[in-house]
Amino acid sequence: MFDRLLAYLDSIQARDPAPRSRWEVLLYPGVLAVGLHRLAHWLFQARLYFLARLVNHFSRWLTAIDIHPGARIGRNLFIDHGFTVIGETAEIGDDVTIYQCVTLGGTNPANGKGGKRHPTVRDGVIIGSGAQIIGPITLGERARIGANAVVTDDVPDGATMIGLKARSTLVPAEEWLREFIPYGTPCDEPCEEIGANGAGRMAELERQVADLRAELDQLRAGGGEPARRSGTDS
């Protein structure tokens, strides 16, 4: 058990350069919230629901992280900072990273129906700050969810999702194979698909800007009516 704790703390240090020692990591709100959730989940499985909720409410007051006692969490979950909500039927795999203000929420809370209502998060997923993952969907292994993305559909393994409603950026395989990407968003690579069509469109836009600059120079020089731009502009 002690070895598992050390491995957990080391896994957080590997993803966060801020702590100078394992003792600092022990004070992280996310670490405290996960530890208290283990106790609450054990009580929940024993059908001691009131005591499980009591531990849950204490944890939320202490850490600003609300994890329902029924949620299933694997090894090495790192919740960086706080203000995160994880619903009752959520399932989280191993080595998952969740940044602040994330919701793993359920669908249609007004109908009163039980069952699987919350997301399943596979191993190695990174969820950026402010992301909202809604419904009984699955985030595939090593998926990356960008900051403030709203995800309501299944996410394939290794996909990077951005936007509202989230769309895949089709991140190349070399990005997918990286060990860790902070906040789930590659910052040193373009987030939009760049292919032959994308490069051609960029060249067209640059040509139009050059034509506009030439017309402005002609007008400033008093050359009269500017020449009509080439292309298909209307």
Helices and strands as residue ranges (DSSP letters): H 2-15, H 22-26, H 29-45, H 49-63, E 66-67, E 72-73, E 78-79, E 85-86, E 91-92, E 97-98, E 103-105, G 109-111, E 120-121, E 126-127, E 132-134, E 138-139, E 144-145, E 150-151, E 160-163, E 166-168, H 173-176, G 182-184, H 196-220
